[in-house]
Amino acid sequence: MRKNKETQTYDFRPLGLAIREAREKAGLSRNDLGDKVFYGERHIADIENVGSHPSFQLFHDLVTMFNISVDEYFYPPEKVEKSTIRRQTETSLDLLNDNELKIIQGTIDGILNSRGNKK
């Protein structure tokens, strides 16, 4: 007789919310996103709102498209290497020229100085 393996179902809702937030930030409708990944608007809505589990390929496409760090969702108590916001910020920084980056660096320096941290 086969023994049943105890398994837990992964709650995809937090990742679905992260996908929705990233999609909205990118200015895409569900229909626009569905067209990009070749899935229907309803399927995208189910992933975002209900936590439906996407196929692995769709999951990969969505998290790479929006630079979402899955580590913070799969291993929440552990320190993740790079959070979603850090990955998205780095992607945005790559779009700036050196003069624009100087403005960002000045802002970072101001924040660190106000906290009493020195470079």
N, C-alpha and C positions, 0 to 999 in steps of 0.2 A: 504494500500500500504506500502510495506517495504521501509524503508529509507536505503540508501547506506551509509555504514560506510567509512569514509575517512581513508585510510591506506597508509602507505609508505612501499615501497619494500626495504628490507634491502640489502645494497650493500655488497656482500660477498667478493668482490675482495681483500680488504686488508687482510682479514683472509686467503684467498686462497694463497696470496703471503707469508704470515707467514708460512703456511703449506709447501709450496714449499721450502722456505729457511731452515726450520727444516728438511725436507726430505733430501735435498742436504747435509746439515751438518751431517746427520746421515749416509751419503754414500749410500742411497737407490735410485734406479732408480724408475720411476713411475711404471714400471712393478713389481718390488720387493714389493713396497708398496701395489699395487693392490692385489698381492698374499696374503699379510698379512691380508688385510681387506676384501678380497673376492669381489673385484670390479675390473673392467677392467682398463687398462692403460688410455684409452680415457676418462673415467669418472673422473679419478684423474686429468688428464690434464685440463679438463673443470673446475673443482673446482679451480685449481691453477691459470689458465690463464684467464678464462672468468668470474669467480665468480659464477659459477653454485651453486645452493643451494643443499648441500648433505642432505640425510635423517638425522634425528636426531641421529640415532644410529651411522652412519658413522661419523657425526660431533663429537660426543662424543669420538669415537674410535681415531680419528685423534688428537684432542686437548689433550687427556690424554696420548696418545702414545708419543707425542712430547713436553709435558708440556707447552702448549701454554695457556697464560692467556687470556681468552675471555673478561674479564672486560675491558681491555684497548681498545677493539674494540667496545663493546656494550655501554660503558660509557666513551668515550674519554676525555671529558672536566673535568671529576671528577678524583680525585686521586684514582688510583687503589691500591689495597692492595699489590699485587705482579705482576710485569710485567713478560712478557714471558722470557726475558733474565735473570731475577732474579730467576725464577723457574728452568730454564735450568741450570744455574750456581749452584744452590743448589743441583740439581740432580747429576751434575758432582762432586761436593765437597764430596758427600756421597760415591763416589768411591775411594777417597784418604785415605791413612793411616795418622796417626798423624804426622809423619816426613814430609810427602808431604804437609800437611796442614800448618805446620810451615813456609814453603816457601811461601805459599799463604798469610799467615798472615803478613809476612815480606813485601811482595809487597803492601798489603793494608796499612800497617803502613807507608811505604814510600810515597804512594800517599797522604794519609791524612796529613803527615808532610809537603809535598811540597805545599799543599793548605793552610797550617797554622792551620789545624784542629788537635786537640789533642784528644786522647781517653779519 
